[in-house]
């Protein structure tokens, strides 16, 4: 395989949870890549030069030479297949059922729980901002998330024993609540704190919270 020339397109503030997922996946693989930022506030994602790269005109988009791919979970899976274990670190479980479950978790977090995403933006996670109490809809979504996370985790610190990219995605969603001061069960507090100590996550946090 020739050396890849990978470029990851990110929002300018590094607040996107989806860019974070792709960034962590690439970093875990230990392969070199560059980051290009797109100013969403200035609608740079809608301009012709970016729309020529990104089908969705969203971030993240990954460029690998003449190939471009958008949508974070698709990028994560592409990276796993392009740089497979054991030559590179695995970002998905080896077991087919666990791997499918990890993809289920990722898909669910991206398609559901809208009240949490609306009422607990990632500015809470990455910029230390706070939001008022959850609405009834937000509380219902939080209870759904908490119940699912407890059931999925059992007594583990990772979803499937070994870390997977789904852990980063789940911890990010839970941190929308925890870092705002919303109540989480102690088990989930331990989980998010454990996940946030991962080196690849710390590298992302250094981008979103520069000195």
C-alpha positions as CSV (number, residue, x, y, z in Angstrom):
1,X,0.0,0.0,0.0
2,X,1.4,3.4,-0.9
3,X,1.5,6.0,1.8
4,X,-2.0,7.5,2.2
5,X,-2.5,11.3,1.9
6,X,-5.4,11.7,4.2
7,X,-7.1,15.0,5.0
8,X,-9.9,15.3,7.6
9,X,-12.2,18.3,7.2
10,X,-13.4,19.7,10.5
11,X,-15.6,22.6,11.7
12,X,-13.4,25.6,12.6
13,X,-14.1,25.4,16.3
14,X,-13.6,21.6,16.7
15,X,-16.9,21.3,18.4
16,X,-18.4,18.6,16.1
17,X,-19.0,15.3,17.8
18,X,-18.9,13.6,14.4
19,X,-15.5,15.1,13.5
20,X,-14.3,14.0,16.9
21,X,-15.3,10.4,16.1
22,X,-13.4,10.4,12.8
23,X,-10.4,12.2,14.4
24,X,-10.2,9.7,17.3
25,X,-10.5,6.8,14.8
26,X,-7.6,8.1,12.7
27,X,-5.5,8.9,15.7
28,X,-6.0,5.4,17.2
29,X,-4.8,3.9,13.9
30,X,-1.6,5.8,14.3
31,X,-1.6,7.0,10.7
32,X,-0.6,10.5,9.6
33,X,-3.3,12.8,8.4
34,X,-3.9,16.5,8.0
35,X,-6.8,18.7,9.2
36,X,-8.5,21.3,7.2
37,X,-11.1,23.5,8.8
38,X,-14.4,24.7,7.4
39,X,-16.0,27.7,8.9
40,X,-19.7,26.6,9.2
41,X,-20.7,30.0,10.6
42,X,-19.6,31.6,7.4
43,X,-21.3,28.9,5.3
44,X,-18.0,27.8,3.8
45,X,-19.4,24.3,3.6
46,X,-21.9,25.5,1.1
47,X,-19.4,27.1,-1.2
48,X,-18.4,25.5,-4.5
49,X,-14.9,24.4,-3.5
50,X,-16.2,22.4,-0.5
51,X,-19.3,21.0,-2.2
52,X,-17.0,19.6,-4.8
53,X,-15.3,17.6,-2.0
54,X,-18.3,16.7,0.2
55,X,-21.4,15.1,-1.1
56,X,-23.3,16.1,2.1
57,X,-21.7,19.5,2.4
58,X,-21.2,18.7,6.1
59,X,-18.3,17.8,8.3
60,X,-16.5,15.6,8.7
61,X,-15.3,14.7,5.2
62,X,-12.3,12.5,4.7
63,X,-10.1,12.9,1.6
64,X,-7.8,10.1,0.5
65,X,-6.2,11.1,-2.7
66,X,-9.0,11.3,-5.3
67,X,-11.5,9.6,-2.9
68,X,-13.7,11.6,-0.6
69,X,-16.1,10.2,2.1
70,X,-18.5,12.0,4.4
71,X,-20.6,10.9,7.4
72,X,-18.5,10.0,10.5
73,X,-19.7,6.4,11.0
74,X,-19.0,5.6,7.3
75,X,-15.5,7.2,7.8
76,X,-14.9,5.1,10.9
77,X,-15.8,1.9,9.1
78,X,-13.7,2.8,6.0
79,X,-10.7,3.6,8.2
80,X,-11.1,0.2,10.0
81,X,-11.2,-1.6,6.6
82,X,-8.4,0.4,5.0
83,X,-6.0,0.0,8.0
84,X,-7.0,-3.4,9.5
85,X,-5.9,-5.1,12.7
86,X,-3.5,-6.6,13.7
87,X,-1.2,-4.3,11.6
88,X,-3.1,-1.3,13.0
89,X,-5.0,-0.9,16.2
90,X,-8.6,-2.1,16.0
91,X,-11.3,0.5,16.5
92,X,-14.2,-2.0,16.3
93,X,-14.7,-5.3,18.1
94,X,-13.4,-8.4,16.5
95,X,-16.5,-10.5,17.3
96,X,-19.1,-10.0,14.6
97,X,-22.0,-9.6,17.0
98,X,-20.1,-7.0,19.1
99,X,-19.0,-5.2,15.9
100,X,-22.6,-5.1,14.7
101,X,-23.7,-3.8,18.1
102,X,-21.0,-1.1,18.0
103,X,-22.5,0.1,14.7
104,X,-25.9,0.0,16.2
105,X,-24.9,2.2,19.0
106,X,-23.2,4.7,16.6
107,X,-26.3,4.8,14.4
108,X,-28.6,5.3,17.3
109,X,-26.6,8.1,18.8
110,X,-26.7,9.9,15.4
111,X,-30.4,9.4,14.7
112,X,-32.2,9.6,18.0
113,X,-32.0,11.6,21.3
114,X,-32.6,14.9,19.5
115,X,-33.8,16.7,22.6
116,X,-30.4,16.1,24.2
117,X,-28.5,17.4,21.2
118,X,-30.8,20.4,21.1
119,X,-30.7,21.3,24.8
120,X,-27.1,20.1,25.5
121,X,-24.9,21.3,22.7
122,X,-21.3,20.3,22.5
123,X,-20.4,23.8,23.5
124,X,-21.0,22.4,27.0
125,X,-18.4,19.7,26.4
126,X,-15.8,21.6,24.5
127,X,-16.3,25.2,25.7
128,X,-17.5,24.8,29.3
129,X,-20.8,26.5,28.7
130,X,-23.9,25.7,30.8
131,X,-27.6,25.3,29.8
132,X,-30.8,25.5,31.9
133,X,-32.7,22.5,33.2
134,X,-33.9,20.0,30.7
135,X,-37.4,20.2,29.4
136,X,-39.7,17.3,29.8
137,X,-38.7,16.0,26.4
138,X,-35.0,16.5,27.2
139,X,-35.4,14.6,30.5
140,X,-37.2,11.7,28.8
141,X,-34.4,11.5,26.3
142,X,-31.8,11.6,29.0
143,X,-33.5,8.8,30.9
144,X,-33.6,6.7,27.7
145,X,-29.9,7.3,27.1
146,X,-29.0,6.5,30.7
147,X,-31.0,3.3,30.8
148,X,-29.5,2.1,27.5
149,X,-25.9,2.9,28.6
150,X,-26.3,1.1,31.9
151,X,-27.7,-2.0,30.1
152,X,-25.0,-2.0,27.4
153,X,-22.1,-1.5,29.8
154,X,-22.9,-3.9,32.6
155,X,-19.9,-3.8,34.9
156,X,-17.4,-2.9,32.2
157,X,-15.5,0.3,31.6
158,X,-15.8,-0.3,27.8
159,X,-18.8,-1.4,25.9
160,X,-17.3,-4.6,24.6
161,X,-14.4,-5.2,27.1
162,X,-11.8,-3.7,24.8
163,X,-12.2,-0.1,23.7
164,X,-14.0,0.7,20.5
165,X,-14.9,3.9,18.7
166,X,-18.5,3.4,19.9
167,X,-17.2,4.2,23.4
168,X,-16.0,7.6,22.4
169,X,-19.3,8.3,20.7
170,X,-21.4,7.1,23.7
171,X,-19.2,9.0,26.2
172,X,-19.5,12.2,24.3
173,X,-23.3,11.9,24.4
174,X,-23.3,11.2,28.1
175,X,-20.8,14.1,28.7
176,X,-23.4,16.5,27.2
177,X,-25.3,15.8,30.4
178,X,-22.5,15.2,32.9
179,X,-20.5,18.3,32.1
180,X,-23.6,20.5,32.3
181,X,-24.1,19.2,35.9
182,X,-27.0,16.9,35.1
183,X,-27.3,13.9,37.4
184,X,-25.8,10.6,36.1
185,X,-25.5,7.3,37.9
186,X,-22.0,6.8,39.5
187,X,-21.3,3.9,37.1
188,X,-21.7,6.3,34.1
189,X,-19.7,9.0,35.7
190,X,-16.8,6.5,36.0
191,X,-17.3,5.5,32.4
192,X,-17.2,9.0,30.9
193,X,-14.2,9.9,33.1
194,X,-12.4,6.8,32.0
195,X,-13.1,7.4,28.3
196,X,-12.0,11.0,28.5
197,X,-8.6,9.9,29.7
198,X,-7.8,8.2,26.4
199,X,-4.9,9.7,24.6
200,X,-6.7,10.1,21.3
201,X,-9.6,11.9,23.1
202,X,-7.1,14.2,24.9
203,X,-5.6,15.1,21.5
204,X,-9.0,16.2,20.3
205,X,-9.7,18.2,23.4
206,X,-6.4,20.0,22.9
207,X,-7.7,21.2,19.6
208,X,-11.2,22.2,20.8
209,X,-9.7,23.8,24.0
210,X,-6.5,25.4,22.8
211,X,-4.1,27.0,25.4
